[in-house]
Amino acid sequence: MKLKALLFAFLVASVTVSAADKLTLDQLKVQAESAHEGKQVDLYTEVARQQMELANQSYDVGNSEKALSLIKESVDSAEKAADEAMRSGKKLKQAEIALRKLSARGQDIRRSVAFEDRAPIEPLLARIEQSRTKLLDRMFQKK
């Protein structure tokens, strides 16, 4: 009996901590806009990741217009993260890795949607790759 009570208490505590750590997308956007330069990169990449996942969920339920809008927002957030990393010179590597993962996830989503929905996604994913290329150029530029 004590074991069950202890296990239940642990489960409740872990769920409470988990819920407190997760912020809504709108909260993340507000924090990203007002954060200092080092934290902005992390927040914008997290916003972009969450938007891409919401886009995938929207495609799953058949709402392709909303999904495309979310992908556009995700790309905009990714570009903000890359721009901030290049401007500050900090977190270049983390931003590049996050954009690579985001691009891969976008490609997975593109492959999973209906054929007629794929064409508008391709130029958006190309923008992520352009930002990644800029980050890589900045990281490996000759001094």
PEZIQUI-V563320 format. One line per field, one symbol per residue. ss: DSSP state (h for helix, s for strand, l for the rest). burial: # if it has 16 or more other C-alpha atoms within 10 Angstrom, else .. Layout:
ss=???
burial=???
This chain:
ss=lhhhhhhhhhhhhhhhhhhhhlllhhhhhhhhhhllhhhhhhhhhhhhhhhhhhhhhhhhlllhhhhhhhhhhhhhhhhhhhhhhhhhlllhhhhhhhhhhhhhhhhhhhhhllhhhhhhhhhhhhhhhhhhhhhhhhhllll
burial=...........................##.##....#.#####################....#..##.#################....##..##.###.##.##..##......##..#..##.###.##..#........
